Every structure is written in C-alpha cells, then in structure tokens.
Amino acid sequence: MNQPTISLEPMTDQPPSELDAVDEGALPSDAEESGARMVDVGGTEHPSVAALMAAFGSAVKAHTVSAGDQAVVWVEASKNFEILRWLKDDAGQLYNMLSDVTGLDYGAGRAVEVVYQMFSTSHKRSLRVRCKLPLDGLEIDSVVQLWKAADWLEREVYDLFGVTFKGHPDLRRILMPDDYEEGHPLRKDFPLRGRFSRAEQTRRALLQDVERFYQATDLQVGGRPQEVLVPESTTGLEQEEAS
C-alpha cells in the first residue's frame, strides 16, 4: 500500500493572522446600530417617548426601536438632568431604577454618547436615553442626585471615555490607576497597545508602589512584597524591545 507523502516545506501563502490588525488600530463603528430603526420624532407607540416629546419638544432629537422592543431616545445633552429628573418623578413615568450608565464612541472623530438605561418598576417598562457630546466638549451633568447607582457608573464612563460629569461627588478613575497617563482606553482613538512603548509601560509597572494599591491588612497576609529595583536608565529594556 502506498503511503501518502507528507511535505515538510514551509507554506508560502499563509492566511493573514488576526493579530496583524493590532498595528492597524481599531476600525470605526457603523453609523447606525445593527437592527435599529430610526423614525421621525413625529409619533411613537411608546408612552414615555410620546410624553417626552409633549413635555420637552425640540429637546427630543430623535427616537428609534432597537432589538425589536427597546425604545431609545436621543435628547439634548444640556438638558439631561432636567429630562431624567422628570422621567424619574413624573407619575406617568416613574423610572425609579437606573440599570446602567455607559458610553459610546463611534470613531472617525464623530462624537461620544452617554447612554442611560432605565426601568420603571411601577409601569413595567424600560427606556434608553442617549446624549451626544462633541469631542471638544465632553461634559454633562451628573445624575447621582437622582440615582445613587450612577456614582460608580459615571466614574467608569469618565475613566474609560473621558467624559466629565459636572456635580459628581467623587469623580476619579475607578478601573485604571489614578496616575494613568495614557488616556481613556475605550475611546476609538486609543491605540490597542497603549500610547507608551512596551519599555516605558514595563518601567512604569515596575516602579509602582504596591502600598498604593493594597490595604495594609492585605499586605500583612501576603507578607513583605517583593519589589524589583529598576535602574534609572531603561536602555536595556528599549534595546530588548527593538530586538
């Protein structure tokens, strides 16, 4: 019986690797949400959207239905606190539960949006409110006064997207270190490998003071931390990275 011949010659036409896209950076998102249906602000079947348009008129910019039944409304960012307070307190709305506050960056230098996901336990319906912010004006009023749940959620959007929430009681980073200098990692203009070289990232990681990131009781359980002494010069690291 003839045995099949196995070639050990290297393949010349290798398909592109998914890692090849790392150096190219992130691609911009589509302009429209997948499955979303943009509709004119002239009418809607969702009672809260209709009530919003009646109460705030031109401050309601647009609305859509996403994922089959999720009502989404775009409102004037400068009136976000007034509109959200009305949605929380008005007897016909009563959105007493804030499920999420997050951000969206469409890329291509278009805009960053702040997104509020709410639910009314009284009327058993949900609503998503979105506010578009220009890249040169990433500021919006905090809603921590309305929902305490917004505290850490707004800090996350501030940390990862760079949106400043005016009136927040304790606006500071929540996931990245307080002295993180590379920017906001969920922005589309943020390089996938970070803004610093690998040598600089390694140097900064080794120079971190562990006592700044752990409580005293945690350090006692783990014993004396093992720290690495890093020389002032990072030439060795840079040469290693270049090779």
N, C-alpha and C positions, 0 to 999 in steps of 0.2 A: 504494500500500500504506500502510495506516495504521500509524504508528509508535506503540509503547507510550508512555504518558505516565509520566514519572518525577517523583515528588513529592519536593520538597526540604524539606517541612515537618518539623520535629523530631518525633520519636516521643515520645509522652507516657507510654506504658506500657512502659517499659524493664524487662526482667527484672532481678532482683537480681544484683548482682555478687558474685563470690566474696570480693572484698576487703571487702564490707560486714560480714563476720563478724569482721574483725580487732578492731573495737572491742568486740565482744561477748565476746571471750575464748574459751578452749578449753572444749569440752564434756567432761563426764566420760565415761570409757570404760565399756563394758558390764561388768557384774559378772562375767560368765563369758567365758572365752576362746572365740573362734569355733572350732567343731569339736571342742572339748574335751568329754570325758565324765567327769563326776565320779562316782566309785564309792566305795562303803563301804570302810573300811580292813580289812575282814574277810577279803579274799582278793585275789590278783593272780596274773597269769601271769608277770610279770617277776621273775626270780630275785633281783635286788638289792632290789626292793621287799619281797618276802616275807622276805628275810633281815633287812632293816632293821626290820621290824615285830617279828620274833622277838627281835632284839638290843636294841631301844630302846623297844618297847612304846608307851606313850602319847605319847612324844616325836614319833612319826609321826602327824601330824594328819589327813592325807588324801592321796589319790593319784588320778591321772587318766591317761588316754591321750589325747595330743594329736596332731593331724596324722596320725592313723592308726596310728603305731607308736612315738611318743615318750613314754616313761614319765616322769611328773612326780610328784614327791613334795614335800609340804609338811611341814617339820619344825620343831621348837621352836627359835626363834632363839637362845635362851640356850645351846643345846647344839650349835650349828652346828659349832664346831671339833672337838668330840669325835666327832660323827657323820661329818663329812667326813674326818677322820683315819682312822676305821675303814673308810670306803669306799675310801680310798687304800691302806691297808696290809693289810687282810684278804685272805687268799689266795683267797677265793671272789669277791672284788670287783676289787681292783687297778685302781682308776680313776686311772691314772698321768698322764693328760692332762687338764688344765683348759683347755677351749676358750674359755670366756668367763665373766666376772662382770659382771652388768648390774643395772639397777634397773627397777622398775615403779611407776608412780603411777596408781592408778585414779581419782583425782579425787574430788570430793564429800567431801573430808576423811576418807576411809576408812582408808587405810594406804599405806605404801610397802613394796615387797618387794625383797629381794636375791635374785638368781637365779644359780645356779651350773650351768654346762653342762659335763658331764664325759664322758670316753670311756675305756674300758678297752681298751688295745691287746692285752692278753692274752686277754680273753674276747670281744673284738669286739662290744661293746655300749655304748650310751650311756645316760646318766641325767641328768635335770634335777632339781635340788634348789632349793626355794624357801623363803625365810624371811620371814614377815610381821612388820613392825615398826610400832608405833604412831607417829603423827605427833609425839607428845610424848616419844618415846624412840627416836630414830633412831641407835642404836648397836648394833654387832655385832662379834664377834671377827674379827680379820684371819686369813686363811689363807695369808699369804705364806710362813710357815714350812713349809707343806705343798707349795705350788706357787709357784715364783718368778714364774710368769706372772701371778699375782694382783697383783703390785706395782702396775703401771700401771693395771690394770683396776679395782682398788679405788679408786685415786686418781680415776679417771674418774667412778665412782659417787658418790664424795664430792663432787667438783666439781659435777656436774650434778644430783644428787638431794639432797645434804646429809646423807648417811649417814656417820657416823664409824666407822672401822674400828679398834677398840682393838688396840694392839700393832703397828700398821703401822710399818715403819721410817722412812718419809718421807712422811707424809700431808700433802699440799698439793695445790693446784689443778694441773691438768695441761693443760686446754684454755683456761680463762679466766685472765686476769691475776691474779696473787697478791692484788692490792688491789681486785679486783672486788667491788663493794658492793651489787649489785642482787639477789643471792640465787643460786638454783640453777635454771638455765634449763630443765631438763627436768621440773621439778615442774609439776603441772597448775594450781597457784595462781600461776604466774609469768605476768605479762601478756605478750602476744605482742610488744608494743612496748617491753618493759622497764619497770622501775619508775621510772626517771627521765624527765623531759621530754626532747624532742629537743634543746632548747637546752642542757640540762645534759649530755646524752650527747656533744654536739658539743664543748662546753667541755672535758670530761674527755679526749676523744680528742686534742684539740689540745695539751693540757698534758702528754701522756705524754712521758716521757724516752726517746728512741729507744735510748739506750745500755743501757737495762734489758731490751730485747727482742732485741738483736742482739749477736753476739760481735764482739770487736774486729777480727778478721780480715775479717768480713763488711763492717764499716763502712769498712775500708781499701779494699776492692774497689769499693764503691759511691761512694767519695768522701765529702766532707763532707755530712752530712744536711741537708736543707732543712727547717727548723722554722718554724712560724708563731707570731709573738708575739701572745698573746691578752691583751686588756686585762682589768683586774680586774673591770670591770662587764660583765655579759652581757646588758644591757638590749637591745642591738641584736639579738642572737640571739633573745631572747624575743619582741620585737616582730615580727621576721620570721616566727617560728613561729606567732604569733597571727594574722597576716595570711594 
